[in-house]
Every structure is written in structure tokens, then in C-alpha cells.
Amino acid sequence: GEPPRVGEIRPPARVAIGYRLSSRQYLGEGPGRWLPHVRVYAPFLTNEQVGGDRRLFRHPFVFGREGGPFAYLVVVVPDEFDPTR
């Protein structure tokens, strides 16, 4: 395809997975400490489709621009998992 225009961000062309498994994450004074998690790029996915709720970290939920081309599924890893041990 064509290269993006200046100032334009294109969504990934294929599956993308990100992970932050450290139990020592600190997102600043506002959010504070956060949980280890895996993120899967999931364009146009909604919480309604997966039964997710951003307030309940026990279940996978859609974050980012829910229902849009930059949405992603967040799967929180249990606190018992600590990659530093």
C-alpha cells in the first residue's frame, strides 16, 4: 500500500501482541501501580463482544479506542505471576 501521509497513523497490518509482565509497574502519580498484563491488537473489537468491563480486571477487556481500528484486548495476569522470581 501507499505510505502514510504526514501526521497520519495507520493501524497495524497484522496481529500485534504487547506484554508488560513486571509486577513493579508504576504509571505515575495518577494511576499509580498497575497489574502485569498482555495486550492483543484487536481492531474494531468491543467490550460487548467479549463480555469485558474495564473496571473489572479479572476478565479480559477492550481498551484503547473501543470498537475502532486501534482497539486492543487486555488480559491481566494474576498477581501470583512474578517474572522477577
DSSP file (Angstrom, degrees, kcal/mol; ACC not computed):
  #  RESIDUE AA STRUCTURE BP1 BP2  ACC     N-H-->O    O-->H-N    N-H-->O    O-->H-N    TCO  KAPPA ALPHA  PHI   PSI    X-CA   Y-CA   Z-CA
    1    1 A G              0   0    0      0, 0.0     0, 0.0     0, 0.0     0, 0.0   0.000 360.0 360.0 360.0 179.0    0.0    0.0    0.0
    2    2 A E        -     0   0    0      1,-0.1     3,-0.1     3,-0.0     0, 0.0  -0.432 360.0-103.0 -75.1 150.2    0.9    3.7    0.0
    3    3 A P        -     0   0    0      0, 0.0    -1,-0.1     0, 0.0     0, 0.0  -0.399  48.4 -92.0 -68.6 153.5    3.0    5.1    2.8
    4    4 A P        -     0   0    0      0, 0.0     2,-0.1     0, 0.0     3,-0.1  -0.310  41.0-113.7 -65.2 150.1    1.1    7.1    5.4
    5    5 A R    >   -     0   0    0      1,-0.2     3,-2.3    -3,-0.1     2,-0.0  -0.404  49.9 -73.3 -75.9 160.9    0.7   10.8    4.9
    6    6 A V  T 3  S+     0   0    0      1,-0.3    -1,-0.2    -2,-0.1     3,-0.1  -0.331 123.3  13.9 -56.9 129.7    2.4   13.2    7.3
    7    7 A G  T 3  S+     0   0    0      1,-0.3     2,-0.4    -3,-0.1    -1,-0.3   0.422 100.4 120.6  83.5  -1.0    0.5   13.2   10.6
    8    8 A E    <   -     0   0    0     -3,-2.3     2,-0.5     2,-0.0    -1,-0.3  -0.818  46.4-160.2-100.1 133.7   -1.4   10.0    9.8
    9    9 A I        -     0   0    0     -2,-0.4    -3,-0.0    -3,-0.1    -4,-0.0  -0.953   8.0-155.0-111.8 128.1   -1.1    6.9   11.9
   10   10 A R        -     0   0    0     -2,-0.5     3,-0.1     1,-0.1    -2,-0.0  -0.774  20.7-113.6 -99.8 146.0   -2.1    3.6   10.4
   11   11 A P        -     0   0    0      0, 0.0    59,-0.1     0, 0.0    -1,-0.1  -0.370  50.3 -80.2 -68.8 157.8   -3.3    0.7   12.4
   12   12 A P        -     0   0    0      0, 0.0     4,-0.1     0, 0.0     3,-0.0  -0.233  32.1-136.8 -57.0 148.5   -1.0   -2.4   12.3
   13   13 A A  S    S+     0   0    0     -3,-0.1     2,-0.3     2,-0.1     3,-0.0   0.573  82.2  17.1 -84.6 -10.5   -1.4   -4.6    9.2
   14   14 A R  S    S-     0   0    0      1,-0.0    27,-0.1     0, 0.0     0, 0.0  -0.882 105.7 -50.8-149.2 178.8   -1.3   -7.8   11.2
   15   15 A V        -     0   0    0     -2,-0.3     2,-0.4    25,-0.0    -2,-0.1  -0.260  52.5-168.4 -56.4 138.4   -1.8   -9.2   14.7
   16   16 A A        -     0   0    0     25,-0.3    25,-3.2    -4,-0.1     2,-0.4  -0.998   5.3-167.2-132.8 137.7    0.3   -7.4   17.3
   17   17 A I  E     -A   40   0A   0     -2,-0.4     2,-0.4    23,-0.2    23,-0.2  -0.986   4.6-177.3-127.1 133.6    0.9   -8.5   20.9
   18   18 A G  E     -A   39   0A   0     21,-2.9    21,-3.7    -2,-0.4     2,-0.4  -0.950   5.9-166.8-124.5 149.0    2.4   -6.5   23.7
   19   19 A Y  E     -A   38   0A   0     -2,-0.4     2,-0.4    19,-0.2    19,-0.2  -0.999  19.0-177.7-140.8 142.8    3.2   -7.6   27.2
   20   20 A R  E     +A   37   0A   0     17,-3.1    17,-2.6    -2,-0.4     5,-0.1  -0.827  18.0 162.0-134.0  91.9    4.1   -5.9   30.4
   21   21 A L        +     0   0    0     -2,-0.4     2,-0.2    15,-0.3    -1,-0.1   0.444  31.3 117.6 -98.3  -0.4    4.6   -8.7   32.9
   22   22 A S    >   -     0   0    0      1,-0.1     3,-0.7    60,-0.1    15,-0.1  -0.468  54.3-152.3 -68.9 135.9    6.6   -6.8   35.6
   23   23 A S  T 3  S+     0   0    0      1,-0.2    -1,-0.1    -2,-0.2    59,-0.0   0.393  90.9  69.4 -84.4   4.0    4.8   -6.7   38.9
   24   24 A R  T 3   +     0   0    0      9,-0.1    -1,-0.2    11,-0.0    11,-0.1   0.074  66.4 143.2-109.4  22.8    6.7   -3.4   39.6
   25   25 A Q    <   -     0   0    0     -3,-0.7     9,-0.9     9,-0.4     2,-0.4  -0.370  25.8-174.9 -64.4 139.9    4.9   -1.2   37.0
   26   26 A Y  B     -D   33   0B   0      7,-0.2     7,-0.2    -2,-0.1     3,-0.1  -0.948  11.5-172.6-139.1 117.2    4.3    2.3   38.1
   27   27 A L        -     0   0    0      5,-3.3     3,-0.2    -2,-0.4     2,-0.2   0.190  54.4 -86.9 -98.1  15.7    2.2    4.6   35.8
   28   28 A G     >  -     0   0    0      1,-0.2     4,-2.1     2,-0.1    -1,-0.4  -0.457  60.3 -51.6 106.9 178.6    2.7    7.8   37.6
   29   29 A E  T  4 S+     0   0    0      2,-0.2    -1,-0.2    -2,-0.2     4,-0.1   0.825 129.0  51.5 -65.3 -32.9    1.0    9.6   40.5
   30   30 A G  T  4 S+     0   0    0     -3,-0.2    -2,-0.1     1,-0.1    -1,-0.1   1.000 125.3  19.1 -67.2 -70.0   -2.4    9.4   39.0
   31   31 A P  T  4 S-     0   0    0      0, 0.0    -2,-0.2     0, 0.0     2,-0.1   0.832  90.8-176.4 -72.7 -31.7   -2.8    5.7   38.1
   32   32 A G     <  +     0   0    0     -4,-2.1    -5,-3.3    -6,-0.0     2,-0.2  -0.450  51.6   8.0  72.4-143.5    0.0    4.5   40.4
   33   33 A R  B    S-D   26   0B   0     -7,-0.2     2,-0.3    -2,-0.1    -7,-0.2  -0.482  72.9-168.4 -73.6 141.0    0.9    0.8   40.4
   34   34 A W        -     0   0    0     -9,-0.9    -9,-0.4    -2,-0.2     3,-0.1  -0.833  21.3 -96.4-128.7 171.5   -0.7   -1.3   37.8
   35   35 A L        -     0   0    0     -2,-0.3   -13,-0.1     1,-0.1   -12,-0.1  -0.483  37.7 -99.1 -90.0 149.9   -1.1   -5.0   37.1
   36   36 A P        +     0   0    0      0, 0.0    41,-2.7     0, 0.0     2,-0.3  -0.417  58.3 164.0 -60.1 141.2    1.0   -7.3   34.8
   37   37 A H  E     -AB  20  76A   0    -17,-2.6   -17,-3.1    39,-0.3     2,-0.4  -0.987  38.1-132.8-158.5 164.0   -0.9   -7.8   31.6
   38   38 A V  E     -AB  19  75A   0     37,-2.3    37,-3.0    -2,-0.3     2,-0.4  -0.963  20.9-156.2-119.6 138.9   -0.8   -8.9   28.0
   39   39 A R  E     -AB  18  74A   0    -21,-3.7   -21,-2.9    -2,-0.4     2,-0.5  -0.966   4.5-166.5-120.0 135.1   -2.3   -6.8   25.2
   40   40 A V  E     -AB  17  73A   0     33,-2.6    33,-3.0    -2,-0.4   -23,-0.2  -0.980  28.1-120.4-120.8 122.2   -3.5   -8.2   21.8
   41   41 A Y  E     + B   0  72A   0    -25,-3.2   -25,-0.3    -2,-0.5    31,-0.3  -0.442  38.8 172.9 -60.2 124.1   -4.3   -5.8   19.0
   42   42 A A    >   -     0   0    0     29,-2.2     3,-1.8    -2,-0.2    29,-0.1  -0.675  20.2-149.1-140.2  79.0   -7.9   -6.4   18.2
   43   43 A P  T 3  S+     0   0    0      0, 0.0     3,-0.1     0, 0.0    27,-0.1  -0.225  77.8   0.5 -58.9 135.5   -9.3   -3.9   15.7
   44   44 A F  T 3  S+     0   0    0     24,-3.2     2,-0.2    21,-0.3    22,-0.1   0.513  92.3 143.6  68.6   9.2  -13.0   -3.0   15.9
   45   45 A L    <   -     0   0    0     -3,-1.8    22,-2.5    23,-0.3     2,-0.3  -0.526  31.9-160.3 -76.3 145.5  -13.5   -5.3   19.0
   46   46 A T     >  -     0   0    0     20,-0.2     4,-1.1    -2,-0.2     3,-0.3  -0.875  29.9-119.0-123.5 158.7  -15.9   -4.1   21.7
   47   47 A N  H  >>S+     0   0    0     -2,-0.3     5,-1.9     1,-0.2     4,-1.5   0.837 114.5  61.2 -62.9 -32.7  -16.4   -5.0   25.3
   48   48 A E  H  45S+     0   0    0      1,-0.2    -1,-0.2     2,-0.2     3,-0.1   0.886 101.8  52.4 -61.2 -37.8  -19.9   -6.1   24.5
   49   49 A Q  H  45S+     0   0    0     -3,-0.3    -1,-0.2     1,-0.2    -2,-0.2   0.820 121.4  30.1 -68.6 -31.1  -18.5   -8.7   22.1
   50   50 A V  H  <5S-     0   0    0     -4,-1.1    -1,-0.2    -3,-0.2    -2,-0.2   0.417 106.7-115.4-109.4   0.7  -16.2  -10.2   24.7
   51   51 A G  T  <5 +     0   0    0     -4,-1.5    -3,-0.2     1,-0.2     2,-0.1   0.795  63.1 157.8  70.6  27.4  -18.2   -9.5   27.9
   52   52 A G      < -     0   0    0     -5,-1.9     2,-0.3    -6,-0.2     9,-0.2  -0.442  29.9-170.5 -88.1 159.0  -15.4   -7.2   29.1
   53   53 A D    >   -     0   0    0      3,-0.4     3,-1.9     7,-0.2     6,-0.2  -0.918  20.0-146.5-147.8 118.0  -15.6   -4.4   31.6
   54   54 A R  T 3  S+     0   0    0     -2,-0.3     7,-0.1     1,-0.3     3,-0.1   0.681 100.7  58.2 -61.2 -17.5  -12.6   -2.0   32.1
   55   55 A R  T 3  S+     0   0    0      1,-0.2     2,-0.7     2,-0.0    -1,-0.3   0.658  97.5  65.6 -86.4 -15.9  -13.5   -1.7   35.8
   56   56 A L    X   -     0   0    0     -3,-1.9     3,-1.0     1,-0.1    -3,-0.4  -0.895  59.3-176.1-111.1 105.2  -13.2   -5.5   36.4
   57   57 A F  T 3  S+     0   0    0     -2,-0.7    19,-0.3     1,-0.2    -1,-0.1   0.474  70.9  80.7 -81.4  -0.1   -9.6   -6.6   35.9
   58   58 A R  T 3  S+     0   0    0      2,-0.1    -1,-0.2    17,-0.1    -2,-0.0   0.735  94.8  47.8 -74.9 -21.1  -10.5  -10.3   36.5
   59   59 A H  S <  S-     0   0    0     -3,-1.0    -6,-0.2    -6,-0.2    17,-0.1  -0.851  98.0 -93.9-120.5 152.3  -11.7  -10.7   32.9
   60   60 A P        -     0   0    0      0, 0.0     2,-0.3     0, 0.0    -7,-0.2  -0.340  49.1-176.5 -59.4 145.9  -10.2   -9.6   29.5
   61   61 A F  E     -C   74   0A   0     13,-1.9    13,-3.4    -9,-0.2     2,-0.4  -0.977  27.7-110.2-145.3 157.8  -11.5   -6.2   28.4
   62   62 A V  E     +C   73   0A   0     -2,-0.3     2,-0.2    11,-0.2    11,-0.2  -0.738  39.2 173.3 -91.3 134.7  -11.1   -3.9   25.4
   63   63 A F  E     +C   72   0A   0      9,-2.9     9,-2.0    -2,-0.4     2,-0.3  -0.743  42.0  45.2-131.3 178.8   -9.1   -0.8   25.9
   64   64 A G  S    S-     0   0    0     -2,-0.2     2,-1.4     7,-0.2     7,-0.2  -0.649 123.8 -10.3  82.0-144.2   -7.9    2.0   23.6
   65   65 A R  S >  S-     0   0    0      5,-0.4     3,-2.7    -2,-0.3     5,-0.3  -0.691  84.5-140.7 -90.5  87.5  -10.5    3.2   21.2
   66   66 A E  T 3  S+     0   0    0     -2,-1.4   -20,-0.2     1,-0.3    -2,-0.1  -0.195  83.4  10.6 -51.8 131.2  -13.1    0.5   21.8
   67   67 A G  T 3  S+     0   0    0    -22,-2.5    -1,-0.3     1,-0.3   -21,-0.1   0.430 112.3 103.4  79.7  -0.9  -14.8   -0.5   18.5
   68   68 A G  S X  S-     0   0    0     -3,-2.7   -24,-3.2   -23,-0.3     3,-1.4  -0.467  90.6 -92.2-108.1-179.3  -12.2    1.4   16.5
   69   69 A P  T 3  S+     0   0    0      0, 0.0    -3,-0.1     0, 0.0    -2,-0.0   0.620 121.8  50.3 -70.1 -11.8   -9.2    0.5   14.4
   70   70 A F  T 3  S+     0   0    0     -5,-0.3    -5,-0.4   -59,-0.1    -4,-0.1   0.098  79.9 129.0-113.0  22.7   -6.8    0.9   17.4
   71   71 A A    <   -     0   0    0     -3,-1.4   -29,-2.2    -6,-0.3     2,-0.3  -0.421  35.0-171.1 -74.1 151.3   -8.6   -1.2   19.9
   72   72 A Y  E     -BC  41  63A   0     -9,-2.0    -9,-2.9   -31,-0.3     2,-0.5  -0.996  22.9-121.8-144.4 151.7   -6.8   -3.9   21.9
   73   73 A L  E     -BC  40  62A   0    -33,-3.0   -33,-2.6    -2,-0.3     2,-0.5  -0.780  24.2-153.6 -92.2 129.3   -7.7   -6.7   24.3
   74   74 A V  E     -BC  39  61A   0    -13,-3.4   -13,-1.9    -2,-0.5     2,-0.6  -0.906   9.0-171.3-106.7 127.9   -6.1   -6.5   27.7
   75   75 A V  E     -B   38   0A   0    -37,-3.0   -37,-2.3    -2,-0.5     2,-0.3  -0.957  17.1-144.1-118.9 110.2   -5.6   -9.8   29.6
   76   76 A V  E     -B   37   0A   0     -2,-0.6   -39,-0.3   -19,-0.3     3,-0.0  -0.556  11.7-137.1 -76.3 135.0   -4.5   -9.1   33.2
   77   77 A V        -     0   0    0    -41,-2.7    -1,-0.0    -2,-0.3   -19,-0.0  -0.745  31.4 -98.5 -91.7 137.2   -2.1  -11.7   34.6
   78   78 A P    >   -     0   0    0      0, 0.0     3,-1.9     0, 0.0    -1,-0.1  -0.180  27.2-119.1 -55.3 147.0   -2.7  -12.9   38.1
   79   79 A D  T 3  S+     0   0    0      1,-0.3    -2,-0.0    -3,-0.0   -56,-0.0   0.742 109.7  72.9 -57.9 -23.8   -0.6  -11.2   40.8
   80   80 A E  T 3  S+     0   0    0      2,-0.0     2,-0.6     0, 0.0    -1,-0.3   0.783  80.1  85.0 -65.1 -24.3    0.9  -14.6   41.7
   81   81 A F    <   +     0   0    0     -3,-1.9    -4,-0.1   -45,-0.1     0, 0.0  -0.684  54.4 167.3 -80.1 121.5    2.9  -14.5   38.4
   82   82 A D    >   -     0   0    0     -2,-0.6     3,-2.0     1,-0.1   -60,-0.1  -0.877  22.9-165.0-137.2 103.0    6.1  -12.6   39.0
   83   83 A P  T 3  S+     0   0    0      0, 0.0   -61,-0.1     0, 0.0    -1,-0.1   0.601  86.3  68.3 -66.5  -8.3    8.7  -12.9   36.3
   84   84 A T  T 3         0   0    0      1,-0.2   -62,-0.0     0, 0.0     0, 0.0   0.606 360.0 360.0 -85.5 -10.0   11.3  -11.5   38.6
   85   85 A R    <         0   0    0     -3,-2.0    -1,-0.2     0, 0.0    -4,-0.0   0.449 360.0 360.0 -88.5 360.0   11.2  -14.6   40.8
